[in-house]
């Protein structure tokens, strides 16, 4: 069985994939520049970023569909830079699944084995075993046109798994599904990856998918890796200005350090003073810094909110999303501020548009870009 073979190697310390200094140009356009990436055994890694950031090009290089201009690519310790696509132990699942509509489910899954000679009985046994794993065993005689979007995706996965790859590559496989089905299928896909125990490298521009499914997330921008980390780390502690803007709903304030002592950093910003806890005394006075505050860390300032950072801003608009309300504000200095509250909302209630609001947040809820707080390893 595929999953038994995969589980046997999951505990190995050798990485499934090691990319070192991968670079790729298309004419004068730099698609990827000096990318380093490790994928551990049995790990689900999501690569995300805006269109044109290089994430799909990187996936195609791993699959063997593109050749890197520079760098080394190792699969379980072996250099595969010159190995043709059909001889690599990687399988790529396309955005549109690339299934054969004139074949039934069984024949589509079997197609993955047609490049080599296989005993018919062995092929049948393999196909049925994989189909059972991905819950398609009752649909083997169905035509592709009779399947739902989620079922088609499972056929594509089964066709890849039947060849027993070392690593599975997925290029935005949920993008064609509606929102409700996407959530259902991403849960199924995550459960399947855990069961199989093989590594998945998953490309997406959807951060909610990446955060919900991946063990680690790679954020790319303009051909380079901006940050790699666990989903919570990427969300709560963005490492660069780009990540802070791309991930979540973050407020970014510029300022200059006026004091740093006793575990508290004081920064003078255009809207006032901001105190930050947890950074020790490692930041020099006078240093120009960027501060990140998540929109859902802000709240309305009330009596008794002593020791909180505060900011005054004009309410420019409200956005009701169903489970929360997003407030769009602007300071007198022209700095945009976002606040996200989990609260009931009825059109016309609450603070009037163009009215001033005073907001606050805790000193420990502020991140200084380019620095790590004392509580992180």
N, C-alpha and C positions, 0 to 999 in steps of 0.2 A: 504494500500500500504506500501511496505517496507520503502521507502524514507520518507513518512509522519511520520511513527513511529520514525524513526531515527532523523528527524529534531526536533521532540518534545523534545528530550533529549539533543540535541547538546549544548544548552545554560547552562546546569547543570554544577556546579563547581566540582562535584565528578569525579575523574579520571575514565576512562574506565578500565585501567589496572595499577596495582601497583605491581612491582616485587621488593622484598627486600632481599638482601643477597643470591640470587639464586646461588647454586653450584651444579656441577655434575661431577662425575668421571666415567671413563670406565676402570676398573682395576687400573693400576698405572698412567693412562693418565688423566690429569686434563682438562676436556672439557670446563667447566665454573667455574669461581672463584669469588664469592662475587659480583654478578652483581645486580645493582639497576637500575630500569627503570620505568618511568611513561609514560603513554599514555593518553593524554587528550581527552575529548569528541570530536568526529568528526575530529581527527587529523590524518594526514598521516605521519607515522614514518618509515623511512628507516634504516635498520641495515646493515651496510656494513663492509667488511674486507676481508682479504685474505682467501684462502681455509684453513680449519682447525682452524679458529679463534674462533669457538663456536656459530656462528650466527644461523645456522640451528638447532643446539641442543637447543638453547634458544627458538626458534620458536616451536619446537616439545614439549618442556616442557609447553609452554603456551597452546598449542593445547591439551595436555593431553596424547600425544603419548610416552613421557618419563616422569619419575618421578624424581623430583629434590632430591638430597641428603640432601640439607639444604636450608633454606630460606622460604619466604612466598610469595604467589601469590594471589592477590586480583582482582576480576572482579567486578567492580562497588561496591566496598566495601565489597564483600563477599569472604571468603577464598575458593578457588577452588582446593587447593592442593590435596584433596582426591576425587574430583569429576571425575568420569570416562569420557572419551573422548566424548561419545555419549550423555552425559547429560550436557556438557559445552556449553555455548552460544558463542562458537567460531567455525569458520570454516576455514579449511586449504585448500588452493589451491596449488596443487602439481606442480612441475616443468614440468611434462609431462601431466598435466591436469587430467590423470586417467579417461578418458571418456570411455563409452561402445560403441565400433564401430558397434555392431549389433543392437543398438537402435537408433531411430531418436532423433532429438534435444528435442522434447517435452518429450519423455520418459526419456532422460538423466536428464533433469531439474526436472522432477517428482520424480526421484530416491531419492532426498534429503528429501522427505516427507514420504518415505516408512517405516521409523522406528517407526512411530506412526500412529494411525488410523485417517484418514481424510475423510470427505465427498467427493465423486468424483466430485461433482459440485464445491465445494470449491477449490479442488486441481486444477481443470481446470482453474478456475478464477485466482488463485494465479500464476500459471505457465504463463498464458497469460499476466498478469500484469507485472511480472518480465521480461519476454521476450521482452515486449515493452520497458521497461526501458533500457535494454542493446542492443536494436535494433536488436532483433532476431525474432520478431513476424512474419516476412515474411519467416522464415526459419524453422519453427517448425516441418515440415514434412520431412526435409532433413536428410539424413544419415550423420553420423560424418565424414565418408571418403570423403564426397562431400564438406566439408568446408575448408576454408583457415585457416592458423595458427591463425590469429586474431579472426576469428569467433569461433574457438575451445576454445580460451581463454575466450570469452564472455559466451560460454555455461558453462564452469567450474565456472565462477563467478555467473551466474544465478542459477546454481544448489546449490551453497552455500547461495545465498541471499534469495532463496525461503523459507528457514528455519528461516528467520529473526534473524540472529546472532547479538550479541552486538558488535562483533569485527571480522574483516576479516583478515586472515593471509595468506600471499603469499610468496612462496618459489621460488625465481628466475623465475617468470612465463614468462619472455620474452627471456630467454636464448636460446631457440630453434628457435627463429625467426631471419630472416636475418636483416641486419642493417637498410635498408629502412623501412621495416615493423615494426621493433622495435620502431623506432621514432614515427611512426603513432599510434601504439597501446598504447604506454606510454602516449601520449596526450589524447587518448580516455579514458584510465584508470583513469587518473587524473581528467578529466571532470566528469566521472561517480562517483568517490569518493566524489567530491564536491556536486553533485546532491543528492546522497544518504544521505550524512551527517553522515555516520558511520565511525568508526576508522579503518584504514588500518595499519597493521604492515607488512612491505615489506622487505624481505631479498634479498640482491644482492651483488655481488662482483664488479659491474659496477658503478663507482662513477658518471658518467654522468647521469645515470638513477636516482640515489639517489638524486643528486642535482636538476635535472629537475622536479622531482615529489614530493619530500617530504617537509613537513612543518619543520620537524626537522630530523637531521641525527645522528645516533649512530655509532661511529667507534669502532670496536672491534679488539683486537689482543691478541692471546694466552689466550683466555678465560676471558679477562677483558675488561671493557669499557675504552677506551682511552680518548674519548671526546664525548660530546653531545651538539648539537647546531644547529642553523639555517644553511642552506647550505652556505650562504655567510660568516658566522662566521667561519665555519669549514675551508672553502677555504682560506679566508684572514687572519685568526688568528689561525693557528694550535697550540694546547696546548702542544703537546709532540713531541719528535723527530720522533716517529713512524708515527704520523699523518702528520707531515711535509714531510716525505719521501713517504707516501702512497698516499697523496692527491695532485693532480695537478703536476706541474713541478717546484719544489722548489730547490733553492740553499741553502745549509746549511754551514755556516762558524763558526769556533770555534775561540774564542778570550778571552781576559781578559779586564775588565773595567779599564780604566786609568783615567777617569774623569766622573763626573755626576753632572752637575750644570745648572741652568737656563733652565730646560726642555730639555736638550740635554745630551745624554749618548755617551761617546767616548770609542770605543773598539779597542784594538790593536789585529789585526788578522795577520796571516802569510803573507798575500799578502799586508798588509798595514792597515791604520787607517780607521775605519768605524764610521760615526756619525749617531746617531739615534734620531729622534725627537718624543716628546709626552710621554715620560716615567717619567717625573718629576725627583725628586732627591731620589727615593726610592731604587735605586740599589747601593750597596756599591762598592767603589773602590777596585780593586783587585779581584773582583768576576769573576770566570770562567763562561762564558755564551756561548750559541749557538744562532746564528743569522739566520733568515730565510728571503730570498729574492725571491719572485716569478720570474720565468724566463721571464714572459711577462712584468715585471717592468724594466728590463734591456734594454738599447739601446746603440748605438754607441756614444762614447763621441765626442763632437764637440766643437769648440770655442764658448764661451758664456755660457757653461754649468757650471757656477760658483756655488759653494755651494753643488755640487753633490758628492756622493761617487763614487770613481773610482776603477777599477781593470784592470790589464793587464793580458792577457791570450793568449795562442796559439790555433788557430782554428784547431781542429782535424777532424771535419766532419760537413756536413750539411744534413738536412733531410727535404724534401719537402712533406707536408701533404695535399696540395690542397689549403687550405685557409691561411696557414702560413708556415714559415720556422723556423725549430729548429736548432740552432747553438750549437754544442758540442765543448767545449773548455777546456783547462787545464792550470792552473797557473804554474809558475816556481817551486812552492813548491809541485806540484802534486795534487792540489785541483781541482776537476771537477766543471765546470761552464756551465750552460745552459742558452741560451737566445732565446726567442721566439718572432719573429717579424711578423706582418701582412704586407706582402709585396709581390709584384710580383717576381717570381723567374724563371730564365732560367738556365739550367745546364751549368756550366762553367763561369757564371757571378759572380761578387762580389769578396770578399777577397779570396786569394789563400789559399788552405790547408797548414797548418804549418806556416802560417804568423801570426804575433802578432796583436792583436786587443786591443783597449782600450775601455772599457765599463763603463757606469755610471748608477746610479739610485738615486732617491731622498731619503733624510734621513727619511722621514715619511713612506717610503715603506719598512722599515725594521722591522721585528718582533723579539723580544727577547723571546725565548722559556721559559715558566714557569713564565712569567711576563705579566701583563696587562698594556696597555698604558693608559695614563690619560684620553683619550677621550672615553673610553669604560665604560659602567655601571658596 
